Amino acid sequence: MALVVEDGTGLSTAESYISVADASTYHTNRGNAAWAALASDTVREQCLRKATDYMVAMYRNSWQGCRVDDDQALDWPRSGCVVDGISVDDDIVPTPIKNACAELALKVASGDLYADQARGTVSETVGPISVTYDVNSPQRVRYSFVEAVIAPFLSVTGSNSAMMTLKRV
């Protein structure tokens, strides 16, 4: 099935913030050869769907403003979002949001973005190798570049755990 990309109208069927073509241009411009090395556009579409799903799950309660339509599938477009004192148009998906989706899609290609968590390991020894984990470190992988790119679009009062992570940085 063809990827349905949000076009700024609040589609009820949207599956991604960015198209395969735009994500490919983004990665080509940055020399990310791993994106071009993926088996097909079908695989790229799957990665973009998963990246978008991750963004919705992680940031839904943290974005500034509100969705423009109750029936829209994704969190963007939004109304009431202000970045650097300028209101973001409520009929677009901002370029930084698209770029973050492209970044996460590349990461999807090498594994889950938010894998199930098991009890943290405090110490483990296997033969001559010993590992001890910092009890204060996060249990999930943090995508620092993505978090920095989208930070201006997040509410300072967001209740989402990802936002809480951003506040502690």
WOPE-V944328 format. One record per backbone hydrogen bond with DSSP energy under -0.5 kcal/mol. CO is the residue of the C=O (numbers start at 0). NH is the residue of the N-H. If there is no record, write none. Layout:
# WOPE-V944328
[[CO;NH] [CO;NH]]
This chain:
# WOPE-V944328
[[2;4] [3;14] [3;15] [10;13] [10;72] [15;5] [18;22] [19;23] [20;24] [21;25] [22;26] [23;27] [24;28] [25;29] [26;31] [27;30] [30;32] [31;34] [31;35] [32;36] [34;37] [39;43] [40;44] [41;45] [42;46] [43;47] [44;48] [45;49] [46;50] [47;51] [48;52] [49;53] [50;54] [51;55] [52;56] [53;57] [54;58] [55;59] [57;161] [58;61] [58;62] [60;158] [61;154] [65;78] [68;71] [76;67] [78;65] [79;81] [80;87] [82;85] [85;82] [88;91] [91;93] [93;96] [93;97] [94;98] [95;99] [96;100] [97;101] [98;102] [99;103] [100;104] [101;105] [102;106] [103;107] [104;108] [106;109] [107;110] [120;132] [121;132] [123;130] [125;128] [128;125] [130;123] [133;136] [141;143] [142;146] [143;147] [144;148] [145;149] [146;150] [149;152] [150;153] [152;63] [154;157] [159;163] [160;164] [161;165] [162;166] [163;167] [164;168] [165;168]]
